[in-house]
Amino acid sequence: MTATDQNALKRAAASRALDYVSDGMKLGLGSGSTAEAFVDLLAPRVRGGLKVLCVPTSDQTATRARALG
């Protein structure tokens, strides 16, 4: 499996996880490349008005989440 295939699968998993996110939820934001994809996909929804409380598990994830709004 190529790195491109792996990244596509990670992004698909992150996208599927977002199907379970709803307004008012508390979310743990993990670490690693799949969590990074999740944060990337979550950010536009938050900027669009989704209200969630997120707790990052690493400084890297916290920095990325803040940078994306």
Distance bins in CASP14 RR format, pairs under 12 A and 6 or more apart:
PFRMAT RR
TARGET T0000
AUTHOR 0000-0000-0000
RMODE 2
METHOD distances of the structure
MODEL  1
1 7 0 0 0 0 0 1 0 0 0 0 0
1 8 0 0 0 0 1 0 0 0 0 0 0
1 9 0 0 0 0 1 0 0 0 0 0 0
1 10 0 0 0 0 0 1 0 0 0 0 0
2 8 0 0 0 0 1 0 0 0 0 0 0
2 9 0 0 0 0 0 1 0 0 0 0 0
3 9 0 0 0 0 0 1 0 0 0 0 0
3 10 0 0 0 0 0 1 0 0 0 0 0
3 33 0 0 0 0 0 1 0 0 0 0 0
4 10 0 0 0 0 0 1 0 0 0 0 0
4 11 0 0 0 0 0 1 0 0 0 0 0
5 11 0 0 0 0 0 1 0 0 0 0 0
5 12 0 0 0 0 0 1 0 0 0 0 0
6 12 0 0 0 0 0 1 0 0 0 0 0
6 13 0 0 0 0 0 1 0 0 0 0 0
6 33 0 0 0 0 1 0 0 0 0 0 0
6 34 0 0 0 0 1 0 0 0 0 0 0
6 37 0 0 0 0 0 1 0 0 0 0 0
7 13 0 0 0 0 0 1 0 0 0 0 0
7 14 0 0 0 0 0 1 0 0 0 0 0
7 33 1 0 0 1 0 0 0 0 0 0 0
7 34 0 0 0 0 1 0 0 0 0 0 0
7 36 0 0 0 0 0 1 0 0 0 0 0
7 37 1 0 0 1 0 0 0 0 0 0 0
7 40 0 0 0 0 0 1 0 0 0 0 0
8 14 0 0 0 0 0 1 0 0 0 0 0
8 15 0 0 0 0 0 1 0 0 0 0 0
8 33 0 0 0 0 0 1 0 0 0 0 0
8 34 0 0 0 0 0 1 0 0 0 0 0
8 37 0 0 0 0 1 0 0 0 0 0 0
9 15 0 0 0 0 0 1 0 0 0 0 0
9 16 0 0 0 0 0 1 0 0 0 0 0
9 33 0 0 0 0 0 1 0 0 0 0 0
9 34 0 0 0 0 1 0 0 0 0 0 0
9 37 0 0 0 0 1 0 0 0 0 0 0
10 16 0 0 0 0 0 1 0 0 0 0 0
10 17 0 0 0 0 0 1 0 0 0 0 0
10 32 0 0 0 0 1 0 0 0 0 0 0
10 33 1 0 1 0 0 0 0 0 0 0 0
10 34 1 0 1 0 0 0 0 0 0 0 0
10 35 0 0 0 0 1 0 0 0 0 0 0
10 36 0 0 0 0 1 0 0 0 0 0 0
10 37 1 0 1 0 0 0 0 0 0 0 0
10 38 0 0 0 0 1 0 0 0 0 0 0
10 40 0 0 0 0 0 1 0 0 0 0 0
10 41 0 0 0 0 0 1 0 0 0 0 0
11 17 0 0 0 0 0 1 0 0 0 0 0
11 18 0 0 0 0 0 1 0 0 0 0 0
11 33 0 0 0 0 1 0 0 0 0 0 0
11 34 0 0 0 0 1 0 0 0 0 0 0
11 35 0 0 0 0 0 1 0 0 0 0 0
11 36 0 0 0 0 1 0 0 0 0 0 0
11 37 1 0 1 0 0 0 0 0 0 0 0
11 38 0 0 0 0 1 0 0 0 0 0 0
11 39 0 0 0 0 0 1 0 0 0 0 0
11 40 0 0 0 0 1 0 0 0 0 0 0
11 41 1 0 0 1 0 0 0 0 0 0 0
12 18 0 0 0 0 0 1 0 0 0 0 0
12 19 0 0 0 0 0 1 0 0 0 0 0
12 34 0 0 0 0 1 0 0 0 0 0 0
12 37 0 0 0 0 1 0 0 0 0 0 0
12 38 0 0 0 0 0 1 0 0 0 0 0
12 41 0 0 0 0 0 1 0 0 0 0 0
13 19 0 0 0 0 0 1 0 0 0 0 0
13 20 0 0 0 0 0 1 0 0 0 0 0
13 33 0 0 0 0 0 1 0 0 0 0 0
13 34 1 0 1 0 0 0 0 0 0 0 0
13 35 0 0 0 0 0 1 0 0 0 0 0
13 36 0 0 0 0 0 1 0 0 0 0 0
13 37 1 0 0 1 0 0 0 0 0 0 0
13 38 0 0 0 0 1 0 0 0 0 0 0
13 41 0 0 0 0 0 1 0 0 0 0 0
14 20 0 0 0 0 0 1 0 0 0 0 0
14 21 0 0 0 0 0 1 0 0 0 0 0
14 29 0 0 0 0 0 1 0 0 0 0 0
14 30 0 0 0 0 0 1 0 0 0 0 0
14 32 0 0 0 0 0 1 0 0 0 0 0
14 33 0 0 0 0 1 0 0 0 0 0 0
14 34 1 0 1 0 0 0 0 0 0 0 0
14 35 1 0 0 1 0 0 0 0 0 0 0
14 36 0 0 0 0 1 0 0 0 0 0 0
14 37 1 1 0 0 0 0 0 0 0 0 0
14 38 1 1 0 0 0 0 0 0 0 0 0
14 39 0 0 0 0 1 0 0 0 0 0 0
14 40 1 0 0 1 0 0 0 0 0 0 0
14 41 1 0 1 0 0 0 0 0 0 0 0
14 42 0 0 0 0 1 0 0 0 0 0 0
14 43 0 0 0 0 0 1 0 0 0 0 0
15 21 0 0 0 0 0 1 0 0 0 0 0
15 34 0 0 0 0 0 1 0 0 0 0 0
15 37 1 0 0 1 0 0 0 0 0 0 0
15 38 0 0 0 0 1 0 0 0 0 0 0
15 40 0 0 0 0 0 1 0 0 0 0 0
15 41 1 0 1 0 0 0 0 0 0 0 0
15 42 0 0 0 0 0 1 0 0 0 0 0
15 44 0 0 0 0 0 1 0 0 0 0 0
15 45 0 0 0 0 0 1 0 0 0 0 0
16 34 0 0 0 0 0 1 0 0 0 0 0
16 37 0 0 0 0 0 1 0 0 0 0 0
16 38 0 0 0 0 1 0 0 0 0 0 0
16 41 0 0 0 0 0 1 0 0 0 0 0
17 25 0 0 0 0 0 1 0 0 0 0 0
17 27 0 0 0 0 1 0 0 0 0 0 0
17 28 0 0 0 0 0 1 0 0 0 0 0
17 29 0 0 0 0 0 1 0 0 0 0 0
17 30 0 0 0 0 0 1 0 0 0 0 0
17 34 0 0 0 0 1 0 0 0 0 0 0
17 35 0 0 0 0 1 0 0 0 0 0 0
17 37 0 0 0 0 1 0 0 0 0 0 0
17 38 1 0 1 0 0 0 0 0 0 0 0
17 39 0 0 0 0 0 1 0 0 0 0 0
17 41 0 0 0 0 1 0 0 0 0 0 0
17 42 0 0 0 0 1 0 0 0 0 0 0
18 25 0 0 0 0 0 1 0 0 0 0 0
18 27 0 0 0 0 0 1 0 0 0 0 0
18 37 0 0 0 0 1 0 0 0 0 0 0
18 38 1 0 0 1 0 0 0 0 0 0 0
18 39 0 0 0 0 0 1 0 0 0 0 0
18 40 0 0 0 0 0 1 0 0 0 0 0
18 41 1 0 1 0 0 0 0 0 0 0 0
18 42 1 0 0 1 0 0 0 0 0 0 0
18 43 0 0 0 0 0 1 0 0 0 0 0
18 44 0 0 0 0 0 1 0 0 0 0 0
18 45 1 0 0 1 0 0 0 0 0 0 0
18 46 0 0 0 0 0 1 0 0 0 0 0
18 50 0 0 0 0 1 0 0 0 0 0 0
18 52 0 0 0 0 0 1 0 0 0 0 0
19 38 0 0 0 0 0 1 0 0 0 0 0
19 41 0 0 0 0 0 1 0 0 0 0 0
19 42 0 0 0 0 0 1 0 0 0 0 0
19 45 0 0 0 0 0 1 0 0 0 0 0
20 27 0 0 0 0 1 0 0 0 0 0 0
20 38 0 0 0 0 0 1 0 0 0 0 0
20 42 0 0 0 0 0 1 0 0 0 0 0
20 52 0 0 0 0 0 1 0 0 0 0 0
21 27 1 0 0 1 0 0 0 0 0 0 0
21 28 0 0 0 0 0 1 0 0 0 0 0
21 29 0 0 0 0 0 1 0 0 0 0 0
21 38 0 0 0 0 1 0 0 0 0 0 0
21 39 0 0 0 0 0 1 0 0 0 0 0
21 41 0 0 0 0 1 0 0 0 0 0 0
21 42 1 0 0 1 0 0 0 0 0 0 0
21 45 1 0 0 1 0 0 0 0 0 0 0
21 46 0 0 0 0 1 0 0 0 0 0 0
21 50 1 0 0 1 0 0 0 0 0 0 0
21 51 0 0 0 0 0 1 0 0 0 0 0
21 52 1 0 0 1 0 0 0 0 0 0 0
21 53 0 0 0 0 0 1 0 0 0 0 0
21 54 0 0 0 0 0 1 0 0 0 0 0
22 45 0 0 0 0 0 1 0 0 0 0 0
22 50 0 0 0 0 1 0 0 0 0 0 0
22 51 0 0 0 0 1 0 0 0 0 0 0
22 52 0 0 0 0 1 0 0 0 0 0 0
23 45 0 0 0 0 1 0 0 0 0 0 0
23 46 0 0 0 0 0 1 0 0 0 0 0
23 48 0 0 0 0 0 1 0 0 0 0 0
23 49 0 0 0 0 1 0 0 0 0 0 0
23 50 1 0 1 0 0 0 0 0 0 0 0
23 51 1 0 1 0 0 0 0 0 0 0 0
23 52 1 0 0 1 0 0 0 0 0 0 0
23 53 0 0 0 0 0 1 0 0 0 0 0
24 46 0 0 0 0 0 1 0 0 0 0 0
24 49 0 0 0 0 0 1 0 0 0 0 0
24 50 0 0 0 0 1 0 0 0 0 0 0
24 51 1 0 1 0 0 0 0 0 0 0 0
24 52 1 0 1 0 0 0 0 0 0 0 0
24 53 1 0 0 1 0 0 0 0 0 0 0
24 54 0 0 0 0 0 1 0 0 0 0 0
25 42 0 0 0 0 0 1 0 0 0 0 0
25 45 0 0 0 0 0 1 0 0 0 0 0
25 46 0 0 0 0 0 1 0 0 0 0 0
25 50 0 0 0 0 1 0 0 0 0 0 0
25 51 0 0 0 0 1 0 0 0 0 0 0
25 52 1 0 1 0 0 0 0 0 0 0 0
25 53 1 0 0 1 0 0 0 0 0 0 0
25 54 0 0 0 0 1 0 0 0 0 0 0
25 55 0 0 0 0 0 1 0 0 0 0 0
26 51 0 0 0 0 0 1 0 0 0 0 0
26 52 1 0 0 1 0 0 0 0 0 0 0
26 53 1 0 1 0 0 0 0 0 0 0 0
26 54 1 0 0 1 0 0 0 0 0 0 0
26 55 1 0 0 1 0 0 0 0 0 0 0
27 35 0 0 0 0 0 1 0 0 0 0 0
27 38 0 0 0 0 1 0 0 0 0 0 0
27 39 0 0 0 0 1 0 0 0 0 0 0
27 42 1 0 0 1 0 0 0 0 0 0 0
27 45 0 0 0 0 0 1 0 0 0 0 0
27 46 0 0 0 0 0 1 0 0 0 0 0
27 50 0 0 0 0 0 1 0 0 0 0 0
27 51 0 0 0 0 0 1 0 0 0 0 0
27 52 1 0 1 0 0 0 0 0 0 0 0
27 53 1 0 0 1 0 0 0 0 0 0 0
27 54 1 0 1 0 0 0 0 0 0 0 0
27 55 1 0 0 1 0 0 0 0 0 0 0
27 56 0 0 0 0 1 0 0 0 0 0 0
27 57 0 0 0 0 0 1 0 0 0 0 0
27 61 0 0 0 0 0 1 0 0 0 0 0
27 65 0 0 0 0 1 0 0 0 0 0 0
28 35 0 0 0 0 1 0 0 0 0 0 0
28 38 0 0 0 0 1 0 0 0 0 0 0
28 39 0 0 0 0 0 1 0 0 0 0 0
28 42 0 0 0 0 0 1 0 0 0 0 0
28 52 0 0 0 0 1 0 0 0 0 0 0
28 53 0 0 0 0 1 0 0 0 0 0 0
28 54 1 0 0 1 0 0 0 0 0 0 0
28 55 1 0 1 0 0 0 0 0 0 0 0
28 56 1 0 0 1 0 0 0 0 0 0 0
28 57 1 0 0 1 0 0 0 0 0 0 0
28 58 0 0 0 0 0 1 0 0 0 0 0
28 61 0 0 0 0 1 0 0 0 0 0 0
28 62 0 0 0 0 0 1 0 0 0 0 0
28 65 0 0 0 0 0 1 0 0 0 0 0
29 35 1 0 1 0 0 0 0 0 0 0 0
29 36 0 0 0 0 1 0 0 0 0 0 0
29 37 0 0 0 0 0 1 0 0 0 0 0
29 38 1 0 0 1 0 0 0 0 0 0 0
29 39 1 0 0 1 0 0 0 0 0 0 0
29 40 0 0 0 0 0 1 0 0 0 0 0
29 41 0 0 0 0 0 1 0 0 0 0 0
29 42 0 0 0 0 1 0 0 0 0 0 0
29 43 0 0 0 0 0 1 0 0 0 0 0
29 46 0 0 0 0 0 1 0 0 0 0 0
29 52 0 0 0 0 1 0 0 0 0 0 0
29 53 0 0 0 0 0 1 0 0 0 0 0
29 54 1 0 1 0 0 0 0 0 0 0 0
29 55 1 0 0 1 0 0 0 0 0 0 0
29 56 1 0 1 0 0 0 0 0 0 0 0
29 57 1 0 0 1 0 0 0 0 0 0 0
29 58 0 0 0 0 1 0 0 0 0 0 0
29 59 0 0 0 0 0 1 0 0 0 0 0
29 60 0 0 0 0 0 1 0 0 0 0 0
29 61 1 0 1 0 0 0 0 0 0 0 0
29 62 1 0 0 1 0 0 0 0 0 0 0
29 63 0 0 0 0 0 1 0 0 0 0 0
29 64 0 0 0 0 1 0 0 0 0 0 0
29 65 1 0 0 1 0 0 0 0 0 0 0
29 66 0 0 0 0 0 1 0 0 0 0 0
29 68 0 0 0 0 0 1 0 0 0 0 0
30 36 0 0 0 0 1 0 0 0 0 0 0
30 37 0 0 0 0 0 1 0 0 0 0 0
30 38 1 0 0 1 0 0 0 0 0 0 0
30 39 0 0 0 0 1 0 0 0 0 0 0
30 42 0 0 0 0 0 1 0 0 0 0 0
30 54 0 0 0 0 1 0 0 0 0 0 0
30 55 0 0 0 0 1 0 0 0 0 0 0
30 56 1 0 0 1 0 0 0 0 0 0 0
30 57 1 0 1 0 0 0 0 0 0 0 0
30 58 1 0 0 1 0 0 0 0 0 0 0
30 59 0 0 0 0 0 1 0 0 0 0 0
30 60 0 0 0 0 1 0 0 0 0 0 0
30 61 1 0 1 0 0 0 0 0 0 0 0
30 62 0 0 0 0 0 1 0 0 0 0 0
30 64 0 0 0 0 0 1 0 0 0 0 0
30 65 0 0 0 0 0 1 0 0 0 0 0
31 38 0 0 0 0 0 1 0 0 0 0 0
31 39 0 0 0 0 0 1 0 0 0 0 0
31 56 0 0 0 0 1 0 0 0 0 0 0
31 57 1 0 1 0 0 0 0 0 0 0 0
31 58 1 0 1 0 0 0 0 0 0 0 0
31 59 0 0 0 0 1 0 0 0 0 0 0
31 60 1 0 0 1 0 0 0 0 0 0 0
31 61 1 0 1 0 0 0 0 0 0 0 0
31 62 0 0 0 0 0 1 0 0 0 0 0
31 63 0 0 0 0 0 1 0 0 0 0 0
31 64 0 0 0 0 0 1 0 0 0 0 0
31 65 0 0 0 0 0 1 0 0 0 0 0
32 38 0 0 0 0 1 0 0 0 0 0 0
32 39 0 0 0 0 1 0 0 0 0 0 0
32 40 0 0 0 0 0 1 0 0 0 0 0
32 56 0 0 0 0 0 1 0 0 0 0 0
32 57 0 0 0 0 1 0 0 0 0 0 0
32 58 1 0 0 1 0 0 0 0 0 0 0
32 60 0 0 0 0 1 0 0 0 0 0 0
32 61 1 0 0 1 0 0 0 0 0 0 0
32 64 0 0 0 0 0 1 0 0 0 0 0
33 39 0 0 0 0 0 1 0 0 0 0 0
33 40 0 0 0 0 0 1 0 0 0 0 0
33 60 0 0 0 0 0 1 0 0 0 0 0
33 61 0 0 0 0 0 1 0 0 0 0 0
33 64 0 0 0 0 0 1 0 0 0 0 0
34 40 0 0 0 0 0 1 0 0 0 0 0
34 41 0 0 0 0 0 1 0 0 0 0 0
34 61 0 0 0 0 0 1 0 0 0 0 0
35 41 0 0 0 0 0 1 0 0 0 0 0
35 42 0 0 0 0 0 1 0 0 0 0 0
35 54 0 0 0 0 0 1 0 0 0 0 0
35 56 0 0 0 0 1 0 0 0 0 0 0
35 57 1 0 0 1 0 0 0 0 0 0 0
35 58 0 0 0 0 1 0 0 0 0 0 0
35 60 0 0 0 0 1 0 0 0 0 0 0
35 61 1 0 1 0 0 0 0 0 0 0 0
35 62 0 0 0 0 0 1 0 0 0 0 0
35 64 0 0 0 0 1 0 0 0 0 0 0
35 65 0 0 0 0 1 0 0 0 0 0 0
36 42 0 0 0 0 0 1 0 0 0 0 0
36 43 0 0 0 0 0 1 0 0 0 0 0
36 56 0 0 0 0 0 1 0 0 0 0 0
36 57 0 0 0 0 0 1 0 0 0 0 0
36 58 0 0 0 0 0 1 0 0 0 0 0
36 60 0 0 0 0 1 0 0 0 0 0 0
36 61 1 0 0 1 0 0 0 0 0 0 0
36 62 0 0 0 0 0 1 0 0 0 0 0
36 63 0 0 0 0 0 1 0 0 0 0 0
36 64 1 0 0 1 0 0 0 0 0 0 0
36 65 0 0 0 0 1 0 0 0 0 0 0
36 67 0 0 0 0 0 1 0 0 0 0 0
36 68 0 0 0 0 0 1 0 0 0 0 0
37 43 0 0 0 0 0 1 0 0 0 0 0
37 61 0 0 0 0 0 1 0 0 0 0 0
37 64 0 0 0 0 0 1 0 0 0 0 0
37 68 0 0 0 0 0 1 0 0 0 0 0
38 45 0 0 0 0 0 1 0 0 0 0 0
38 46 0 0 0 0 0 1 0 0 0 0 0
38 52 0 0 0 0 0 1 0 0 0 0 0
38 54 0 0 0 0 0 1 0 0 0 0 0
38 56 0 0 0 0 0 1 0 0 0 0 0
38 57 0 0 0 0 0 1 0 0 0 0 0
38 61 0 0 0 0 1 0 0 0 0 0 0
38 64 0 0 0 0 0 1 0 0 0 0 0
38 65 0 0 0 0 1 0 0 0 0 0 0
38 68 0 0 0 0 0 1 0 0 0 0 0
39 45 0 0 0 0 0 1 0 0 0 0 0
39 46 0 0 0 0 1 0 0 0 0 0 0
39 52 0 0 0 0 0 1 0 0 0 0 0
39 54 0 0 0 0 1 0 0 0 0 0 0
39 56 0 0 0 0 1 0 0 0 0 0 0
39 57 0 0 0 0 0 1 0 0 0 0 0
39 58 0 0 0 0 0 1 0 0 0 0 0
39 60 0 0 0 0 0 1 0 0 0 0 0
39 61 1 0 0 1 0 0 0 0 0 0 0
39 62 0 0 0 0 1 0 0 0 0 0 0
39 63 0 0 0 0 0 1 0 0 0 0 0
39 64 1 0 1 0 0 0 0 0 0 0 0
39 65 1 0 1 0 0 0 0 0 0 0 0
39 66 0 0 0 0 0 1 0 0 0 0 0
39 67 0 0 0 0 1 0 0 0 0 0 0
39 68 1 0 0 1 0 0 0 0 0 0 0
39 69 0 0 0 0 1 0 0 0 0 0 0
40 46 0 0 0 0 0 1 0 0 0 0 0
40 61 0 0 0 0 0 1 0 0 0 0 0
40 64 1 0 0 1 0 0 0 0 0 0 0
40 65 0 0 0 0 1 0 0 0 0 0 0
40 67 0 0 0 0 0 1 0 0 0 0 0
40 68 1 0 0 1 0 0 0 0 0 0 0
40 69 0 0 0 0 0 1 0 0 0 0 0
41 47 0 0 0 0 0 1 0 0 0 0 0
41 50 0 0 0 0 0 1 0 0 0 0 0
41 65 0 0 0 0 0 1 0 0 0 0 0
41 68 0 0 0 0 1 0 0 0 0 0 0
42 48 0 0 0 0 0 1 0 0 0 0 0
42 49 0 0 0 0 0 1 0 0 0 0 0
42 50 1 0 0 1 0 0 0 0 0 0 0
42 52 1 0 0 1 0 0 0 0 0 0 0
42 54 1 0 0 1 0 0 0 0 0 0 0
42 56 0 0 0 0 0 1 0 0 0 0 0
42 61 0 0 0 0 0 1 0 0 0 0 0
42 64 0 0 0 0 0 1 0 0 0 0 0
42 65 1 0 0 1 0 0 0 0 0 0 0
42 68 0 0 0 0 1 0 0 0 0 0 0
42 69 0 0 0 0 1 0 0 0 0 0 0
43 49 0 0 0 0 0 1 0 0 0 0 0
43 50 0 0 0 0 1 0 0 0 0 0 0
43 52 0 0 0 0 0 1 0 0 0 0 0
43 54 0 0 0 0 0 1 0 0 0 0 0
43 64 0 0 0 0 1 0 0 0 0 0 0
43 65 1 0 0 1 0 0 0 0 0 0 0
43 66 0 0 0 0 0 1 0 0 0 0 0
43 67 0 0 0 0 1 0 0 0 0 0 0
43 68 1 1 0 0 0 0 0 0 0 0 0
43 69 1 0 1 0 0 0 0 0 0 0 0
44 50 0 0 0 0 1 0 0 0 0 0 0
44 68 0 0 0 0 1 0 0 0 0 0 0
44 69 0 0 0 0 1 0 0 0 0 0 0
45 51 0 0 0 0 0 1 0 0 0 0 0
45 52 0 0 0 0 1 0 0 0 0 0 0
45 54 0 0 0 0 0 1 0 0 0 0 0
45 68 0 0 0 0 0 1 0 0 0 0 0
45 69 0 0 0 0 0 1 0 0 0 0 0
46 52 1 0 0 1 0 0 0 0 0 0 0
46 53 0 0 0 0 0 1 0 0 0 0 0
46 54 0 0 0 0 1 0 0 0 0 0 0
46 65 0 0 0 0 1 0 0 0 0 0 0
46 66 0 0 0 0 0 1 0 0 0 0 0
46 68 0 0 0 0 1 0 0 0 0 0 0
46 69 1 0 0 1 0 0 0 0 0 0 0
47 65 0 0 0 0 0 1 0 0 0 0 0
47 68 0 0 0 0 1 0 0 0 0 0 0
47 69 1 0 0 1 0 0 0 0 0 0 0
48 69 0 0 0 0 0 1 0 0 0 0 0
49 69 0 0 0 0 0 1 0 0 0 0 0
50 69 0 0 0 0 0 1 0 0 0 0 0
52 65 0 0 0 0 0 1 0 0 0 0 0
52 69 0 0 0 0 0 1 0 0 0 0 0
53 65 0 0 0 0 0 1 0 0 0 0 0
54 61 0 0 0 0 1 0 0 0 0 0 0
54 62 0 0 0 0 1 0 0 0 0 0 0
54 64 0 0 0 0 0 1 0 0 0 0 0
54 65 1 0 0 1 0 0 0 0 0 0 0
54 66 0 0 0 0 0 1 0 0 0 0 0
54 68 0 0 0 0 0 1 0 0 0 0 0
54 69 0 0 0 0 0 1 0 0 0 0 0
55 61 0 0 0 0 1 0 0 0 0 0 0
55 62 0 0 0 0 1 0 0 0 0 0 0
55 65 0 0 0 0 1 0 0 0 0 0 0
56 62 1 1 0 0 0 0 0 0 0 0 0
56 63 0 0 0 0 1 0 0 0 0 0 0
56 64 0 0 0 0 1 0 0 0 0 0 0
56 65 1 0 1 0 0 0 0 0 0 0 0
56 66 0 0 0 0 1 0 0 0 0 0 0
56 67 0 0 0 0 0 1 0 0 0 0 0
56 68 0 0 0 0 0 1 0 0 0 0 0
57 64 0 0 0 0 0 1 0 0 0 0 0
57 65 0 0 0 0 0 1 0 0 0 0 0
58 64 0 0 0 0 1 0 0 0 0 0 0
58 65 0 0 0 0 0 1 0 0 0 0 0
59 65 0 0 0 0 0 1 0 0 0 0 0
59 66 0 0 0 0 0 1 0 0 0 0 0
60 66 0 0 0 0 0 1 0 0 0 0 0
60 67 0 0 0 0 0 1 0 0 0 0 0
61 67 0 0 0 0 0 1 0 0 0 0 0
61 68 0 0 0 0 0 1 0 0 0 0 0
62 68 0 0 0 0 0 1 0 0 0 0 0
62 69 0 0 0 0 0 1 0 0 0 0 0
63 69 0 0 0 0 0 1 0 0 0 0 0
END
